[in-house]
Amino acid sequence: MNDKSLFVQFWTTESRTTRNVLARIPEGSMYRPDPKSRTAQEIGWQIVCEELMLIEALESGKAEWAPAPMPATMKEALEAYETQSAAMTARWADLPDERWDGTLEFFGQQRPASPMAWGFLFDIVHHRGQITTYLRPMGSKVPQIYGPSADEP
């Protein structure tokens, strides 16, 4: 299995888990553990936007951070994630090897594309973990991620 195939396999699995975490964010919750922290919905929307930016950057050769405005409801944010994720596996499969093995412009600097993709995947997993620490204080339950949770044995 080559690096790109491995990445797509991980991406696909992680995106299903991310969807399950996003689905647990209670509608209308404004919980944040600290005034400097973002809400779970804000972090969730960042994940949606990061995933889109990454695939577009690899397809075009240039990363541009111009996130769409955050939806008013978590339901809309989750629907946007689900729609985006449904198309993502095909976009990864269609990505030419030259793009994966090439470089992309990342805020004015040329960077190797595949390490950037892995880095963004890890960043998304990190932000998903942030959300899981918010779920119980918001009155929700933590889904299984890499195995059972206290809420989903």
N, C-alpha and C positions, 0 to 999 in steps of 0.2 A: 504494500500500500504506500503510495507516495504522500508527501506532506499535504498537498491540497486535498486529497481524498480523506486523509485523517482529519483535517480541519473541518471539512464538510460534515463528516460523521459526528464530530464533537459539537459543531454548531447546531445541527439538527436536534441532537439530544438535549443540549443546553437550552435551546429555544422552547422546547416543550416544557421544561422545568420552569423557565422564566415565565411562560404563560400561566402556569399553575400558581406561581407566587403572585403575579399581578392580579389574578382573579380573586385573591384573598384580601385585597385592599378594600376596606369598607367604603362604600359610597359616602362622600361628604366629610370624611375624616380629615381634620386639620392637624392631627397629632404630629408633633415633632419633639424629639427628646431634649432639644436645646434650642434656644432662639436662633442660633446660627445654623441649625440644621434645616434641611428641606423636608417637606412633607413626603410621605410615601408616594403620593400621586405625582409629585414633581420629579422624584427619583425615577419612578416608572416611566414617565414621559421622556426623561433623558435617555433611558435605555432604548425606547422606541426610536428616538432620533439618532442615537449613536449607531444603531444597527443599520438604519437607512443610509446614514452618511458613509459608513464603511463600505457597503456594497457599491454605492455610487462612486466613491473615490477609487475603488479598484477597477470599476468599469471605465471610468473616464481618465484616470491617472492623476486626479487632483482632489484633495479633500477640501470640502467647503462646509463650514459649520454655520448653517442657516436653518435652525430648527423651526418647524411650524409652531404656531401658538398652541399652548397646551389646551386640550379639550376641556369643556366645562365639567364633564362628569368622568368618573373612573370607567363607567360603562363604555363611553366613547373611546377612551384611551385604550381599553382592552380590545375593543372591536378593531381599532386601527392596528394594534399589535398583531391580532389574529390574521387580518387581511394581509398585512405586510409579510408575516411569517409564512403564510400559505404560498407566496410567490418566491420566497427567498431561496429555497433549496434549488429550484430551477435556475435562478440567477447565479448561484454559486457554481452549478454544474456547467452553465454556459460561459462562465468566465474563462477566457483564453489563458492557457498556461503562461503565455508571454506576459500577461498582466500580473498573474500570481507571482511569477519569478522575477518580475521587473521592479520598477520603482514607482513611487507616486509622490506628488508634491503635497507635503503636509505643512501647511502654514508657512510657505516660502522656502522650505527645505526639501530636497529630494531624500526620500527614505526607502529602504527595501520594503516592498509591498507585503510579502507574506509574514514577516515578523510584526508588521503593523497590524495585520489582521488578527494574529494570535494575541497581541497586546490588547486590542479592543475587545476580543472575546473574554479575556481575563478581567478587563475593567467592567464589562457587563455583568459577569458573574459576581464580582465584588459589589457592585451596586445592588444586585439582586439580594446578596447577603445582608446589606444594610436594611433592605425592606423587610427581610424575615425577622430582624430584631425589633421592628416596629409592630408586627402583626399582633402579638399577644397583648401588648399595652393598648392596642386599638380595639381589643375585644374579638379579634379574629383568630384563626387557627393556622399553624405552620404546616404546609403540605410536605409530603415526602420529597426530599431533594436527591440525596445520594443513598437513600435508605429510609427506614422509618423515622418518623418524628414522634415526639411525645403526644402530638395531636392526631397523628395517623400512623399507629403502630404497624 
